């Protein structure tokens, strides 16, 4: 939880998670630490040791933890380093903290040099493996997750690990119906691209990688953001940027246009199409064109963004042109782009029961955003999650909804102010959350503006990815008895982060040092318990596709523990708890007859089985038999639901990575997912429909409106 929300980035592939995120344009220079890096490290060390909520002493124990996390960042799957490499750098393990305090960053950069050497060696080995053939009649197995396995002792052992890895990828494509030539070309491109990119980090990116390993050794939510990441941070909070209005993606060594934002300069020009390849960018009509072929998206985007009303010129290779086809130079005037897809949105679901119509208003809130800069300039006019939700509720009231559902699934948090003010839309007055700092001092965050935007029946839908501000809001609604919480146990992030602009501390207008996101306090529910580690448990539980063992606060090995402090006084805003037995019974009776819901449970169980499978056979007949059994289970689910589960991306396996599929197929699949039935949302709305029925059957109109259960005689 923090005043600005960190953008969570998706990795290209888990195998190369660390290296791919930090890839940069090809450079012949060997990454080396700079004076700026040294100054940043020293300043960060002093800040973390003095102000962090759980700052351990800067000693050899912390040094060893930093070393191990840096190794994990470089080689999470134990696929490159040998045990001899680890032994060679054993001298670094106890001394990293002292080196940081002195601004000496030679050791992490030298370890990165060794990593580069190992990756280059794997490049040649993989190419040799792909030139040959594999025997799929041999009874052997493949272990996909080697994160806890010992480091390979010899080059021969590491080669064998890679042989099985490449063989597994080949077998997946083979079982999906690909011929050997197509498989070889796909994997040559896949591994060649990934391994080549993993060694092209520049000095700033190596430094950021090490800094995050160091910060993460303190606890999971302390991070370092380089200048580029800090800019993305700000964009995520204000939901706007200055650019051309195009969503970009990497594909086949090009950055392509994946989507045009309606009303943006690119869409208005009529000259840019989805699938067009950006091969050059110039800062104006007369400026030199920068060749960006082979660059990553996060390298090209900063060239395209710029100042309002300035001109950027794109060198475009049209989607329907061959690689040597005719290019087009397209000038575009940059404009403010509103990221509406990341803002709150509303819809109404109508239910009919016993001839009665019940309208459920649904608000999807992706994050707790707030345009901080705009708020500073004009406190009366700024964009925020609370303001957008208030507007939607006003529209819902005109449509005479009967209940309101706030969908916080996959909402990772954001602004604390927004969590408190949003709670105030449904509770008239009172405390929302307690903060406690490292010294034990507490501060109570209270609703500042009396009056509710919605007084009727309320539900909150959460999942494992609902974190931080989402948990504060859901916990407050639950503690006050104001509404019902539906879904699964939330993430469990109950810590408070502050964002320190290191450039401001150094009093420089240039973005050179980046920002430090540091944990400074912990959140507690008004009932006394923290949301840390355990999260918020729903009143009515729904099945989940997420693995709680690998995702959530409890999956971190250094997460802060759950604890409790004294509760604060607050006045109940409802008595939803008295409705829960009846609501749970109606829910169970309904889903037992709901074919789509039963299918979803089957899918969740199948994914759980796949996650728990530690090894996979590399014998084709065995693997084919496993595939047949999986299809049979899916077929059984289909027969009861009437829906085609076999085409679901999560259950089917075509052996391809996301960017290896055709763009048209990828966009079509994405569109299909957007319009697909959301059985969990539907059932959540049904539960609120049940709540309306119970309240109308047992309450006066005033109690129905406020969503309260009448007192029992």
N, C-alpha and C positions, 0 to 999 in steps of 0.2 A: 504494500500500500504506500502511495506517495502522492505528492502534489502534482506530479506529471507521470504518465504511465509509460513504462518501457514497452517498446514494440517487440513482440516475440517473433523471431525470424525462423522460417522453415528451412531445414537443411535440404540440399540437393539429394543426398543419400547418407544414411547413417554411417556407412563405412568411412566416408571422408568428411564427417560433420565439421570438425574444427577447420580443416584446411580449406574447404570450399567456401566457407563464409568469409574468409579473409583473403581470397584470391585477388590478384591485381594484374594490371597489364604486364606483359612480358618485360623483364628487365634483366640486364646482365650484371647489375650490381648485387653484391652479397649483402643481405640485410645486416645492419650494424646499429647499435644504440646511438642516439644523438644526445646533445646537451638538453634539448627539450624533454626527452624521455627521462633523463636523470632528474631534472627539476620536478617533473610531474611525479615521479616515484617518491622522491623525498617529501614533497608536499603532501601526497596521499598518505604516506606512512605516518606522518605527524597527525593528520586529521583522524585517521582510523584508530591510532593508538590512544588518542585523547577523547574522541567523541563517540566512537562506536558503542552500540548498546551492549555488545558482548565481546569486547576486545580482549583477546588473550594476550599474555606478554609476548613481546617479540623475541622469542628464544629459539632454541634448536628444535623444539617440538613443533612450533608453528612453521619453521623453515622446512621440516620434513613434509608437513602437510601441503605446503605450497609446491614443493618439488613434485610430489605425487600427483597433484591436480594438474600441474603443467604437463607432466607425462601423459595424463589421461586426455588433456585437451589436444595434444599432438597426435596421440595414437590410442584412441579409446578402445579399439578392438584388439590391441596387441598384435598388430599385423605388420609392423615395420621394424621396431626395435628388437634387438637380441638382448639376452641377459648380460652379455659382455658390454653392451652399450650402457646399460644401467650401472654396471659395476664401474665402468670408466668414469662415470660422473658421480660416483658415491661421495666424493669430496664436497660436492655442491650441497648435498642434502642438509647438513647441519648449519650451513653458513649463509643461506640465501637472505635471511632477515637482516643480518649485518650488512650484506652487500647492498640491499635495498636502501637502508638508512644512509649509506654512503654514496648512493647514486651510481653504484657499480653494477651494470646490467650485462656484463660480458658473458656470464655463465649461461643464462637462458638463451642468448643468441648463439652461443657455441653449441648448445644442445640442439637448437634448431638446425644448425649446419649439419649435425649428424643425422637428424631426421631427413633433411633433403637428400643426403647421400643414400640413405636406406630406401627412400621412395624411388629414386632413380634406378636403384638396383631392381626394385620390384617391377618397374616399367619394362625392363628387358626380360625379366622372368615371365611376366604375363604375356608378352608378345610371343615368346617361345611356346608357351602353353596353348595359345590360341591358334598357332600355326599347325599344331599336331591334332590328334584325334583322341577321344576318350572311350574307354571300354565300360559300357553301362551294364555289363553282366556281372561285374565284380560286386560282391556284397561288402560295401563299406559305407560309412556314415559321415555326415557333415555337421559341424557344430557352428551355427550362425553367430552366436554370441560368445566371444572370447574375452569379454571385459574382465572376467574374474579368473581367467586361465593364466598359468605361468607364462613368462616371456619365453619365446623359443630359445633353445640353447645353441643351435647351430644354423648355418645358412640352409642346410639340407632340410632341417625340421621346418623352417619358415617356408621354404619352397613347397613342401608337402601341404602345409596349411593353405597356401594359395592355390595349389593344384585342386584341392577339394572345393575351394570357394568358387573358382572359375568353372569347375565341372558342374557344380550345383546350378550356377546361372545358365550354363549350356543346357542342362537337363530341363530346367523350367521352361525355357524357350522351345525345346524339343517336344515336351509334352503338350505345349500350346499349339503344336502343328507347324512350327517353323522348320525349314530345311537347313542343312548344315552350312551352306554358303551364306544364307541370310543371318543365321546365328553368329557365324564368325564375324561378319561385317558389323553386326549390332554390338557385339562385345568388344571388338577392336576399337570402335568409336567410343563406347562407354568408358572403358578403362583408360584408353589413351587420353580422353578429355579430362577425366577426373584426376588421374595421377599427374598429368602435366600441369593442371591448374593448382594442385596441392603444393607445388614447390615454387610458385610464383608470388609469394607474399613479399610485400615491401617492409621496410623497417617499422613504419607506424603500425602495420597490421600484426607483425610479430610482437611488438610491444603491447598492443591491446590484448592479444591472446594471453601473454604472460600476466598482465595486470589483472585480467579476469580470473585467472587461476589463483592468483594471490588473494584477491578480494573474496573469491568464493570459498577460500579456506577459512574465513572468519565465520561465515554462515551463508546460506544459499542465495540471499537476496541483496547482497552487496556486490556492486558491479562498477566497472569503469567503462565510460562511453567516450570513444574518440570523437573528434569534431563532427564527422559524418553521422555517426549514430545519434549524437546529441540533437542534430537538426531533425532527424526522423522522429525523435522523441517529441519535439515541439509540435510537429505536424500531427502526430497522433492525438494530441490533446485539443488542438484547436480545429481539427477536421478541415483544414484548408492549406493550400500551398499555391505558389506562383509557378505555373508551368504551362504545358500544352494540352493537358487533359487526355493522356493516353496511359493505359496500363501496359507495362512492358514485361517481356519474358525472354529468357535465353532458350535458344533452340538451334541446334546444328551450327554452332560457332557464330551465331548471329544473335543480336538483340532484336526481337520482333515486337510489333504492335499486337498485343493480345486483346485489347478492348479499348474502345473510344468512349470517353465520358461525354454524355449528352451535353451540348452547349459549350463544350470546351473549344479552344482554338483549332485543334486537330480535326475535330468533327465538323466544325463550321467551315473549314477550308474546303471540304469536299474532295481533297486531293490525297488523303491518307486512308488506307484500308486495313482492316484486320489481316494480319499475316505479313504485312510489309516489313522489310528488313532495314534497320537503320545501320548504315555503314560509315556515316560521317556526321559530325556536328560542328557547326561554326557559330561563333558569337557575333552574328550580324552579317549583312549582305556582302560586305567587303573584307570580312575577316577570313583568315586561313581555315580551311576545313581540317578537322582532326579525324584521322582514320580510326574508327572504333571497332572494326571487324575483329572478332575474337575476344572482345572485352566482355566483362560481366555486367549484369544489370546495374548493380550498385556502383559501378564505375561510370556508366553512361548517364545515369539519372542526374548526377550533379552538374553535368555539362548542359543538360536540357532545362533544368530549373534555372531561375534567375530573377531579375528585378521586374516588377510590374511594368508592362508596356514596352519592354525591351524586345529585340528581335533575335530569334534563334533560327538557324538554317539547317535543315536536315538533308543529308544525302541518302536518298531512299532507293533500295532495290525492290521493285514491286513484287508482290506476292506471287504473281503469275509469270515472273521473268526467270530465266535460267541464271546460273551463277555468273555468267559473263554477259548478262542482259544489260539493257540500257538503264542507267540510273536517272533519278529525277532530283533536282534541287528544289526544296520546298521551304520558303520562308514562313515563319509563324510568329505572331506577336504574342508574347507570354501574357497570361491573364490569371486572375485568382480562380482556383479550382476548388469547388466545394465537394468534399468527400461524403456525399449523402448516403452512400451505401454503408458507411460506418456510423451513421447517426441513428437515433431512436426512430422506430417506425411502428405504425399501428394497423391493425386489421380487426375485423369483427367476425366471430363465429356464431352462427345461429343454431340453436338446439331446439328440438321439439320433443316434448314428453307429455303424454296424456292430453294432447291437443293444445298444450301451452307452449308459447314461443319464449325462449330465453336467449338473450343476447350477451355473449361474452366478449368484452373488449380485450384484445391481446396487444401488449406493447413489447416489442423486441428491442432490448437495449444492449448493444455490443460492448459498450464501455462507459465509464463514468468520466466523460470528457468535459473540459472547460477551457475556453480561450483565455488564458491568463493574461496575455499581453493586452487583448481588447478590454478585459475587465479593468486593468490598471488605467487605461486611457479613458474609458467611459463606463463606470460601474453600473449605469442604468442600461447599457446596450452591449451585451456580449453573448456569445453562444455558449450554451451549456446543456448537459444532459437533462437537468431539472427543468429548464425552460422549455426544451423540446417536448418532454413528457407532459408538462402542464398543458401545452398547446394541444397535444393529442387527446388528453383527457377531456378538455373543453369540447373538442369535436365529438368525442364519444358520448358526452352528455346530451348533445343535440340529437344524437342517434338513439338516445334512451337505452343505453346498455344496462344490464342487470348485475354484472359482476366484472371485475377487472383482473387480468392475469399479467404479471410482469415476468417476461422470459429473460432470465439472466444466464442462460446456458452459454458457456464459452466466454463469458465476460470476465476478463482477468483483473478488473479493477480500474483504478485511475485516481481521481481526485477525492480526497477525504471530504472536502467541503461539499462536493456533489453527493456523496453517500449520506451525509447528514441532512442536506437540504431536500434530497429526494425522499428521505424518511418522513420529513415534515409535510409532505404532500398527503400523507395518510394517517399521521398522528398529530394531534393538535398542539401539544407541548410536552417537553420533558427531555431527559437525557437520551442520547443515542448510543454512545460508545465511550469507553474510558481509555485514555492513554497513560501508560506508565513508563517513565524513562529509566535509565540505568541506575539512577540514584534512589529509585523508589517513589519519586514524586508522581502524583497522578493529576490528570486534567480531564475534566468531563466535557465532552462535546455535546452541546444541547441544540435543540431546534430553536432557531432565532425568530422565525416569523410564525405567529399563531394563525390558525385557520387551515382547513384541509381542502385539497383539490378533489379528493374522492373519499366518501364516507361509507360506501357500500361494501359488499362482500369482496374480499381480496385474496389473491393467490400469488405465490412466488415460485417460479420453476427454476431449479438449479441443477447443475451436474458437476462432475469432478473438476471441470475446468473453470467453474465459478470461483473466483478468488478475491481476496482482499476487500475492496469496497463492496463487492457483491455479497460477501459474507457478513460484513457490517450491516448492510441493509436487511438481508434475510434474517439475521439473528435478532435485530431490533423488532422486526415485524412479528417474529415468533415469540420473543420475550414479552412483548406487549399483549400478545393474544389477539393481535389485530387482523391477522390473516393466516392462511395455511401454506406451509412450505412443502413443495412436492419435488420429487426427483431422486437424487442420490447424494451421498456425503460429498460436501464441497472440498475444495483444494486443501484448506488448512493453513493459509498464509495469514498469520495474525501479527505480523510485524510492520513497523512504520519506517518508511524510508524518506530521507530528505535528499534533494538533488543539489549538489554544490558545484557551481560553475567555477572551475579552476582559473579560467581566463579572467573572470571578475576579481578573483583573489589576487591575481598577478597584475591587475589593472591594465590589461591589454585589450584593445578593441578587436584584434585579430583572433580567430579561433585556432589556437595552437595547442592548448593543454587538454581540452575536453572537459568532461564532467564526471563527478564521482557520486554514485548513488549509494548512500550509506544508511544502514539500519540504525535508528536512534531511539526507538521505543517499541512497545508492544501494545496490541489492542486487547481489550477485555470487554466482554458483553456486560450490559448493565446488570445482569443477573450474577456476575462475578467471574464466570469461567472465561478463559481466552478462546478465541477461534483458532489459535495456533495449534498446528499438528492434527487435531481431530476435525477441524472445520465445523460446518453446520450440518446436523443430521436432519433429514426431511421428516415431516409428520406422516407423509404417505410416500413410500419408496417405490421407485420405478426401476426396471432393469437397465443395465448400462453396458455400453460397448467398450468402455475405457478400463484399462488394467490399473487398479488402485496401487498395486505393488510397484509399478514402474512410473506412475504419474501422480503427483500430489506431494504435499509437504512431507508425508511419512516416507516417501521414496528417497529422501536425501539422508545421507549418513551423518550430517552435522546440523540437522534441524534443531531449533530451540525446543525445549520440552513444553508439554502442556502444563499449565498451572492455574491457580485461582487466586483472586483477591476478594476483598469485601464487596458485596453488591452495593448499588446505590438505590436510593428510594425512587420509585416511579409508580405511576398510577396505571393500572391495567386499562387497555383500550378496547377490550373485547374478551370473549370467552369461547374462542374457537376450539379449545381443548375438549369441551363437552360434546362437540360435534364429531370428533375424530373417530370414535368407535363405529358410529353409523356410516360415516363417509368411507372408512376403510372397508367395511362389509360390502357396501354398494360397489365400491371399486373392484373388489375381488370377484364378486358375482358377475360383473360386466365383462372384465377382461378374460374370464374363464370361457366366455362365449365369443370373444372377439378374435377372429382368425388372423387379422393383421397383427394384433398385439402378440398372439401366440407365436407367430412367425418371427417377430422381433426377438422374443425370448429365445427362440431356437438359434437365431443368428448370434445372439450374445453368448450363448453356451458354446457354439461352435468356435467362435473367436477365442474364448477362454481356453478351450482345448488346444487350439493352435499355439497360443501363447505359452502354454505349459509344456509343449513339446520341445525338449532341449536339443535333440538331434534329428536329422532327416536322412533317410536312406538315399544313397547315390546309385542304387540298383534300379534300373528303369522299371522292371516288372513290379517291384515292391512299391515304388513311388506311384506307379500307375494304379495299383490296387488301392492305395491310400486315397488317390484322387477320385477313384470310382466310388469309394465308400462315402467320401465327403459329398459328392454329387447326389448320392442316394439320400443322404440325410436332408440335403437341400430340397430334393424332389418331394420328400415327405412333407416338408414345410410348405412347399408350393401347393401341394394337393389340398392342404387344409386352408390355404389363404387365397388361392387363385391368382397369386402374383408371381412374377418371374424374379426369383432371388439369384439365379445362376449368373445373371448379367451384372450383379452388384460388384463394384470394383474391389470391395474389401473381401469378398468371398471367392470370386473367380480369380484365376492367376494366369495372365498372359505372358508373364516373364519380363515385361517391359517396365522401365521407369516412366514416370509421368511425362517427361519431355521427349520420350522416344515414340510416343504415339502421335498420330497425325493431329494437327491443330484442330481440324474440323471435328474429328471424333472426340477430342478432349473437350471442346466447347459444347458439343452436343451432350456429352455425359454430364457436364457441369449444369447445363440447362435442365436436364432431366432430374438431377438431384434437387434443384431448386423447386421444381414443381411436384416432386414426389410426396407422397403422404407422410406426414410427420405424426406417427402414431402416439408418441409421447406427449406432443403438444395437444393432440386431439383428446387424449385421455385426461390430461390436466384440465382442459376446458370442461370435459364431462364431470369431473370431480367438483368444479365450481358450480356446474348446473345442479348437481346433487345438493350442494350447500344452499343454493337458492331455494330449492324445494323444501329442505328441512326448516329453513328460516321462515318461509311463508306458511308452513304448516303449523308452526309453534309460536309465532311471534307477532307482536303488533307492528304496524307499518313503520314506526320509528325505529324499532329494533332491527327490522329487516334492512332498513336503509343503512344503519350503522354496522350491520354485519355481526350483531351480538346475539347471544343466546339468552332468552329470558331466564330469570332466576327460578329454580325449582321450588315448589311449595313445600 
